[in-house]
Amino acid sequence: VHVLTRSPVRADEWRSCGWSSSVGDVMVPSSLRALPESDVMFYAVGYDPAAPVSRRDVAVQGLRNALDHV
């Protein structure tokens, strides 16, 4: 299991559970370069209402960005 999170603290928490993790943002494609190749991806991204992007952008463009990097 590999987890992507925007928070370095959360990344450390996932690592302490025995999972690999990286810090990035699905809306910033350049931050997704550390994602490992994968056969299966579970996309469960929470929406941040304070973010400058729409919920639809996170769901649609964010998923496209993630798929382009796995």
N, C-alpha and C positions, 0 to 999 in steps of 0.2 A: 504494500500500500504506500502510495506517495500522496502527500497532502500539500496543496498550495494555499497559502494564507498571505494576507497583507501585513500581518503582525509578526515581527521577529520573536516576540514573547510567545505567541501561540505556536510558532514553528518549533521553538524549543520544547513546548509542552507535548507536541505531537512526537517529537524525537524521543522524549522520555517514555512514551508509550511503545516505543520500538518501531515506529513508522518513519520513513524518510520524509522530509518536508523541504519546501523552498518558499522563499518570500517573493511575492509578485502580485500583480493586479491584472485581471482578465481584460481590463480596458486599456492596458499599456502593453502592447505586444512585445516590446523589447524586454520586458521584465519576465517573460515566459520562457526565455531561452534555456533555463535550467531544468525545465520539465523533462523527465525521462520519456523515452519511447514507451508506448503502451498499447496493448491490445483492447483494453476496456477502459472507459472513462466514465465516472459517475460525476455529473456536473450538478452541484448543489451550492449555489452561490447566494448568499444573503444579500438583500438590497439595502444599501445605506442611503436613507433619505437625505442625508447631508451632502451626498456626492453630487457633482455637477452633471451627471448623466441620468437619463431616464431609466426606469425599470426595464422597459423594452430593450434599450441599448445593452444593458447588462445581460439580459436573457438571450438576445439574438447575436449582437456583435461580440459580446464577451465569449459566448460559446464558439463562434467562428474563430476568434483569436486563439482560444485554447486548443481547438481541433487542429489548427495550423501548426501547433508546436508539439504535438504528441505523436 
